[in-house]
């Protein structure tokens, strides 16, 4: 059974909006503070909106890229274009995955060559 104790307190005051988070006005913020402020804003946005709606245009543009790649002159049947675009998307992500594997291997190889005291070689 869900706990209802204290729920009135949760709803008594609205959640603070990311833009109203107190900060040092006029002073440049550090990269860490900017990152935290951006994270706050993203959390606030996702608390108010469905992520599928907010990212729909970006996802559509990303997928359209593959359709343009496989059929730049738009001569294929739409179903065939979608099928080929899906394959091109899979190639894209498989290549990203392969690049990540290579990067991790290179990082491990570099770390293995370092002296044990942690100083740079």
C-alpha positions in Angstrom: 0.0 0.0 0.0 1.5 3.4 -0.9 2.5 5.7 1.9 0.4 8.8 2.0 1.8 10.3 5.2 3.4 13.7 4.5 2.1 14.0 1.0 0.3 17.3 1.8 3.7 18.8 2.6 5.0 17.8 -0.8 2.2 19.7 -2.5 2.1 22.7 -0.2 4.8 24.6 -2.2 5.6 24.4 -5.9 8.9 23.1 -7.0 11.4 25.9 -7.5 11.9 26.8 -11.1 15.4 26.4 -12.4 15.6 30.0 -13.5 14.9 31.2 -10.0 17.8 29.3 -8.4 19.8 31.8 -6.5 23.2 32.6 -7.9 25.9 35.2 -7.9 24.4 37.8 -10.1 26.8 39.4 -12.5 29.7 37.2 -11.5 30.9 34.6 -14.0 30.1 31.1 -12.9 32.5 28.2 -12.9 32.1 25.4 -15.4 30.9 23.1 -12.6 28.2 25.6 -11.6 27.1 26.1 -15.2 26.9 22.4 -15.6 24.7 22.1 -12.5 22.5 25.0 -13.6 22.0 23.3 -17.0 21.2 20.0 -15.3 18.6 21.8 -13.1 17.0 23.3 -16.1 16.9 20.0 -17.9 15.3 18.2 -14.9 12.8 21.0 -14.6 11.9 20.8 -18.3 11.5 17.1 -18.2 9.4 17.4 -15.1 6.9 19.6 -17.0 7.0 18.0 -20.5 7.0 14.6 -22.1 10.5 13.8 -23.4 9.1 12.2 -26.5 7.4 15.5 -27.4 10.4 17.7 -26.7 12.8 15.6 -28.7 10.4 14.7 -31.6 11.8 17.3 -34.0 15.4 16.4 -33.3 14.7 12.6 -33.7 12.9 13.3 -37.0 15.7 15.4 -38.3 18.3 12.7 -37.3 16.3 9.9 -39.0 15.7 12.1 -42.1 19.5 12.4 -42.4 19.7 8.7 -43.2 16.8 8.8 -45.7 18.7 11.6 -47.5 21.9 9.6 -47.4 20.4 6.5 -49.0 18.1 8.2 -51.5 19.3 11.8 -52.1 17.1 12.1 -55.3 14.0 10.7 -53.6 13.5 8.1 -56.3 13.0 5.0 -54.1 9.6 3.8 -52.9 9.0 5.3 -49.4 9.0 1.8 -47.8 12.3 0.9 -49.5 13.8 4.2 -48.5 12.8 3.6 -44.8 14.2 0.1 -44.9 17.5 1.3 -46.3 17.6 4.3 -43.9 17.1 1.9 -41.0 20.1 -0.1 -42.2 22.2 3.1 -42.6 21.2 4.1 -39.0 22.3 0.7 -37.8 25.7 1.1 -39.6 26.1 4.5 -38.0 25.5 3.1 -34.4 27.6 0.0 -35.1 30.5 2.3 -36.2 30.1 4.4 -33.1 30.2 1.3 -31.0 33.3 0.0 -32.8 35.0 3.4 -32.3 34.2 3.3 -28.6 35.8 -0.2 -28.3 38.9 1.1 -30.1 39.1 4.1 -27.8 38.8 2.0 -24.7 41.5 -0.4 -25.9 43.8 2.5 -26.7 43.1 4.0 -23.3 43.9 0.7 -21.6 47.1 0.3 -23.7 48.2 3.8 -22.7 47.5 3.2 -19.0 49.4 -0.1 -19.1 52.5 1.7 -20.4 52.5 4.2 -17.5 54.9 3.6 -14.6 53.3 2.3 -11.4 53.9 5.6 -9.5 51.3 7.3 -11.7 53.7 9.8 -13.3 53.5 10.5 -17.0 55.9 8.5 -19.2 
